[in-house]
Amino acid sequence: DVLDLDDALTGLQAFDARKSQVAELRFFGGLSLEETGEVLGVSLATVEREWQVARAWLFKTLSSTR
């Protein structure tokens, strides 16, 4: 549900702002990992780590709302 995703992203923002930015750029911006790194001014490796944690955090959060 879109509202659940919005709530989860808000929670992720409170947990870690950059992880939230990575998730938003990937989900809504449709950016690649490389493009996300360019926008945020961080390395590809950093984006990969942030994206991995963000996905896990969102999965856990969204799974617990069902």
N, C-alpha and C positions, 0 to 999 in steps of 0.2 A: 504494500500500500504506500502511496506517495507521502501521506502524512507520517507514517512510521519512518520512512527514509529521511524525511525532513527532521524529525525528532532525533533520529540517530546521528545525522550530520551535525546537528546543534550540540549534541552530547560530545561528539568527536572534537568539535571546535573547542569546547571547554577542556577536554582532555589534552589536546595538542593541536595548536592552530595550524602548523605546517602540514601535519597529516591530513587535516580537514581540507586545506587548500589543494593538496595533491589529489584527494578523492574527488573534489568538485571539478578540478580541471580534467580529470580522467573521465568521470561520469558525464558531466554536463558540457564540458568543452570539447570532448572527444579527442583530446590531445594524446599523443604517444608519450612514452616515458621520457624520450629524449626531448620532445617539445616542452613537456612539463618542467624538466630540469632547466631548460633555457628561460622559461617564463619566471621561474622562482630563483634563478641564479645559483643553482646547486648542481652538483655532479649527478651523473646517471646512477651511480651506486647509491647515493643518498636517496634519490627518488625511488629506486627499487626497494630499499629498506623501508622507507616511509609508506609506500604503497602496500607492501606486504603487511605491515602492522595495521594500517588503516583498514584494509580488507578484512583482516581477522577481527578487529574491533567491531566493525560494522556487522559482520556475520554473527558474532556473539550477541550483539545488542539486538539485532533484528530477529534472531532465533528465539530470544527470551521474551519477545513481545507477542509471540503466537500462542 
